[in-house]
Amino acid sequence: MTGRTTSSLDKALARVCVRCPLGRRARKQQGGFAFRLVQRVEAGLCPFCRDYERAYGLKAHEHIA
């Protein structure tokens, strides 16, 4: 995490990632196609995945304990 504070927009975009079916499956399964896809696109392509990491301090594919 970069040390930048999270704005309300960051948190709103992170909520989209939480509800995303692909992200939910990747976090739950921790393997397979969805997991690998989310790993590859989270930082470069998906603004929701980037803000998920910014808001929660976890990568979008990491399992929530």
C-alpha positions in Angstrom: 0.0 0.0 0.0 1.3 3.4 -0.9 0.5 5.6 2.1 -2.0 7.6 0.1 -5.2 8.2 2.0 -8.4 6.6 0.7 -11.1 8.9 -0.6 -14.8 8.2 -0.7 -14.4 7.5 -4.4 -11.8 4.9 -3.7 -14.1 3.2 -1.3 -17.0 3.3 -3.7 -14.9 1.7 -6.5 -13.6 -0.9 -4.0 -17.2 -1.9 -3.2 -17.7 -2.6 -6.9 -14.7 -5.0 -6.7 -16.2 -6.7 -3.6 -19.4 -7.4 -5.6 -17.7 -8.4 -8.8 -18.4 -12.1 -9.6 -15.0 -12.7 -11.0 -13.2 -11.2 -7.9 -15.5 -13.0 -5.5 -14.7 -16.4 -7.2 -11.0 -15.6 -7.2 -11.0 -14.8 -3.5 -13.1 -17.9 -2.6 -11.4 -20.5 -4.9 -7.8 -19.3 -4.6 -7.1 -21.1 -7.9 -8.3 -21.7 -11.4 -9.1 -19.4 -14.3 -10.8 -16.6 -12.4 -7.9 -16.4 -9.9 -5.2 -16.2 -12.6 -7.2 -13.7 -14.6 -7.7 -11.4 -11.6 -4.0 -11.7 -10.7 -3.1 -10.5 -14.2 -5.5 -7.6 -14.6 -5.9 -6.2 -11.1 -3.1 -3.7 -11.1 -2.9 -2.8 -14.8 -6.4 -2.8 -16.2 -9.1 -2.8 -13.5 -9.7 0.4 -11.6 -11.9 -1.4 -9.2 -9.2 -3.9 -8.3 -6.7 -1.1 -7.8 -9.0 0.7 -5.4 -9.8 -2.5 -3.6 -6.1 -2.8 -2.7 -6.0 0.9 -1.8 -9.0 0.7 0.5 -8.5 -2.7 2.1 -4.7 -3.2 1.9 -5.1 -6.6 0.1 -4.7 -7.6 -3.5 -8.1 -8.2 -5.2 -7.3 -12.0 -5.5 -6.1 -12.5 -1.9 -8.3 -14.6 0.4 -10.1 -12.7 3.2 -9.7 -14.6 6.4 
